[in-house]
Amino acid sequence: MTDRTSTYVMADLDELLELERQALLTGNLEKIGRLIDRKESLIDELSVIEAVDASELAELNDKVKRNQGLLDHALQGIRSVSSRLAAMRRVKRTLDTYDSSGSKQSIILTKDGSVEKRA
């Protein structure tokens, strides 16, 4: 680790957090993955510096929290899409119906185009 002042480390971290924010807003998950190691390195570097301006540190903390919120929402969106795709795959394989007495029946659609009925 190089011996740099808190000003340079904080400026680098601030710039990186802005890059991360832009990547989150545009959905560039690959770029986010590439930034993680550098962000951890800068945070580690900042943690060993003794003279750190508290107000600047608070601003960086706010940006980290903002980005974490964006990341949480992005992950929630990915999970939602994944769940929706799974439901669509399930619909392609099975058709649930109800008979005249209200009993549920599942019709399994096979790959060869035939239909299998299950009670």
Residue pairs with C-beta under 8 A, 6 or more apart in sequence:
1 44
1 45
1 48
2 45
4 45
5 49
6 46
6 49
6 51
6 52
6 53
6 56
9 42
9 45
9 46
9 49
10 46
10 52
10 53
10 56
10 57
10 60
12 42
13 39
13 42
13 43
13 46
13 60
14 59
14 60
14 63
16 35
16 38
16 39
16 42
17 39
17 60
17 63
17 64
17 67
18 63
19 31
19 35
20 32
20 35
20 39
20 67
21 63
21 66
21 67
21 70
22 28
23 29
23 31
23 32
23 35
24 32
24 67
24 70
24 71
24 74
25 70
27 74
29 74
32 71
46 52
92 109
93 108
93 109
94 106
94 107
94 108
94 109
95 106
95 107
95 109
96 104
96 105
96 106
96 107
97 104
97 105
97 106
97 107
98 104
98 105
99 105
103 119
105 117
105 118
105 119
106 117
106 118
107 115
107 116
107 117
107 118
108 115
108 116
108 117
108 118
109 115
109 116
110 116
